[in-house]
Amino acid sequence: MFRIVYCVLCGGLATIVKLVRVPVVCPQAAAAGGRSDESGTRVAAGEGGIYFFSARADGFVSSTIHPPMQRMLSCKKGTSSEEGISYPEEVIEKIVSLLPFPAILKARGLTKWWSAALAGGPAASLQYHAQVSSTDSESDKFCPVYVSPDFRCFIGFNLTTRKWRKMYNVAFFPNQKKIWSFGSCTATGALICGVVEAPTATQIFLKNVVSGAAKTLTMPVRPKRLEHLYVEVLGSGRGTFQILVYLHPWTIYHPEAHLQVYDSRRDTWHLLATDMPIPYFTYLKTPFSSFAGAAVLDDRLYVLYQDKMASLGGHFTAQLMAYTLVALGRDGAAAGADDEPRCTGVRLDFPLLHFPEFEIGGRPRETGLLVCDGELLVVAVSEAMSGNVLPAHSIAVFKLDLDSEDWIHVARGPPAPVAGISCTHFVAHKGLIYMGGGSVKGPVVFLVLDVRKEKWTCFSSPFYGGAFGQFFAFEPGLDPFVMI
């Protein structure tokens, strides 16, 4: 029997606890959750404390955590002041890195050293960062995630536990009481990006939920309205990111389109010329169009426009603008240090799509452009939707074949009417398409399509009051230490 000095979080303070390793077979080990490394070592939270498991030929060795002691641990030196025994930093870092991901977030409260380590400060923390990142496959993943109506927290569906939870308060929004409009929200790794419209500016707020770092960015060109804005944050997986802001045309009198790119490596905005006027549709000879969605695939920004005048006749006429984004260099190798981002555009014309073929008639009420399993998909919701009742077979999903410039039918549904849902936003994640929107009188209801199986399901959030802004997928473990 031997003892290991261990850090445990209790009320945000660092305390010393002793692990007494007892060779016992632990039936709860397989279901304990937590994080593990290639050796099978696992740290998991459980009833009464935190448990440390090691794999053995005859079963699991369970290490019981005793109640917290009152001595502080200097994680920088790896020393227990109670016993005068020094422990290597890498041992302490490895143990803490194996904690379940939500517990890692609390490590900022251990000491100033741990706070700096999580923020990516000292070089000594790089090994710790690598250890956490190496076990990211077991970190929590959430989809969908949306902002609570009071702007106090995010509400997310844990894809591992299959449960809803409130998480990460949004107190990082400055002048919160003065916010009167909330727009796009997206994420990459541990970085959450939100757009907030204030009386004097449109700003992007960034928050790394692991490091606690936050930042405010003011866009070079301010949109007239938030619904004319498409925002996407693109992570490199190596601590850097880009933010794409596409301000699309909103009337024939304002035909300009602006593409703004923020590069975190240089902390600089770039305003890119799109070289493309507002789409001109040959059908009915009208230049009036409507933004129908946007998505990024293989360093190309695809923007879908719908011809509203043609849609009045029951047709869905669309043009796809493809902007090739040059010198973004998200992987650090595609662009030199002095290269300026730029883009070139090309227009792809798709044939008429007649909605009566899908039993419901009418023009699309809502549309979305998504990237799902490496393919561009269009989701179209018929205007036959009445109130918060979604009729059967009122949603059509198509693949956009970029080679033949044609529509390929993927799915139609749902098979039966769905009540209490508002399909205004769409997110693709892990082969599934989540469809939903805000509801002010009840829980937020989501419709889910498994694209490969063409299977439709429906579930709702237990939290009432509606969702503001767009919902998104969130995998903080993919890049937990992205720098702001």
C-alpha positions, 0 to 999 in steps of 0.5 A, a space after each residue: 500500500 502506498 500513498 499519492 498526494 493528489 489535488 482535489 477541488 473543494 469550493 475553488 480551493 486547493 487542498 491535499 488529499 491522500 489516495 490509498 490504493 487498495 487492490 480491489 475489483 471495481 464493478 463501477 469502473 467501466 461506467 465511471 466515466 472520466 478521462 483515461 490515457 493509453 495505459 488505461 489509467 482513469 480518473 472519474 468523479 463519483 459519489 463521495 469524491 473522485 476515484 482513480 482507476 488503474 487497469 490490471 490483469 485481474 481487474 481494476 485497482 480502485 484508489 479511494 480519495 480521503 476527505 480533503 486535508 487543510 494543507 495547500 499544495 504548491 502545484 508549481 513546485 509539486 511539494 506537499 508542505 505537510 510531509 515535505 515530499 516533492 512530486 514531479 510536476 509532470 505527475 501532478 499535471 497528468 493526474 489533473 489532466 485525467 479528470 473529467 473535463 468539467 472538473 478541469 475548468 475549475 483548476 483555474 482556482 487551484 493556484 495562480 500557477 494553475 490559472 496561468 497553465 490553463 491560460 497557456 502561459 508558462 512553457 512548463 504547461 505545454 506538456 499538460 496541454 498535450 496530455 489534456 488534448 490527447 484524451 479529448 476523445 472522452 471529453 463532453 460533447 454538446 449539441 444543440 447548445 443555445 443561450 438562455 433567454 436571460 443571457 445568463 448561461 448556455 443550455 446544452 444537450 450532452 451527447 454522452 449522458 443524453 441529458 440537458 444541462 445548464 453550463 458556462 454562464 455568459 457574464 463575460 458580455 460587458 454591459 449586459 443590461 444594455 444588450 437589445 439584440 443577440 445574433 449568431 453564435 458559434 464555437 470551435 474547441 473551447 472557444 465560443 463566439 457570439 455576436 451582440 448588437 449594441 446601440 453604437 456598434 456590432 461586436 463579436 465576443 469571444 470566450 475560452 471556457 477553459 482558460 477564462 480568457 475573453 475578448 471583444 472585437 468590433 467589426 470594420 463594417 457594421 451590418 444594418 441588421 443582424 439577420 443579414 450577417 453570417 458568422 463562422 469561427 474556424 479553428 486550426 486545432 493548434 490554438 489559432 483561429 479565424 472568424 469569417 463574417 459575411 455581410 450579404 446584400 439585403 436590398 436591390 439598393 444595397 447590393 454590396 457584399 462584404 467578407 471580413 476575416 479576423 486572424 487571431 495570429 495577427 490580431 487583425 481584421 481584413 476586409 476582402 472584396 468579394 468581386 461579385 455583385 448581388 445575384 441576378 436571376 434570369 427567371 422573371 428578370 429580377 435582381 431581387 433575392 434573399 439570403 438562404 444560408 451559408 457554409 464553409 467547406 474546404 476553404 471555400 465559403 458557399 452562399 446560397 441565394 433564393 429568388 423570392 419572385 420565382 418562389 411566388 410561383 411555387 418554384 425554388 430558384 437558387 444560385 450558389 456563390 462560391 468564394 475561394 478563401 486564399 491564404 487563410 493558413 489555418 494550419 499555419 502552413 498554407 500561408 506565409 507570415 506576410 500573406 494577406 487573405 483574399 478571395 475569388 468568387 464564382 457563381 453556380 446556377 442550379 435548375 428550378 426546384 418545384 416544391 409540389 413534387 413533395 406533396 405540400 406545395 408552396 415555396 420554402 418558408 425557411 432554408 439552410 445550407 449545411 456541411 454534413 459529412 463533407 457534403 453540402 446539404 440544403 434544408 428547405 421548410 415549406 410555407 405550409 407550416 402553420 404556427 408551431 405545428 410542422 406538417 408531415 413531409 414539410 421538410 426536404 433535404 437535398 445535396 448540392 452536387 458541385 460537379 453537375 450543379 444539380 440537386 440530389 434528393 436526400 430525405 423528406 419528412 418528418 413522417 408525422 406532424 410535430 407540434 411545438 416546434 419552430 424550424 428557423 435554424 439548422 445545425 449539422 453535427 456527426 452525421 445528424 441535422 438538428 432543426 429548431 428555433 425559439 419558443 416563448 411559451 414552452 420548451 424548445 423542441 428540436 427535430 433531428 434527422 439521421 442523414 444516412 439512415 433517413 431516420 427522424 426523431 424529436 426531443 425537447 429541452 426541459 428549460 422553458 422560455 425559448 432560445 435566443 440567437 442560433 444554437 450550435 455544436 460545442 466540443 471543448 476538448 477538440 482544442 481546449 487551449 485555443 488562444 484569444 
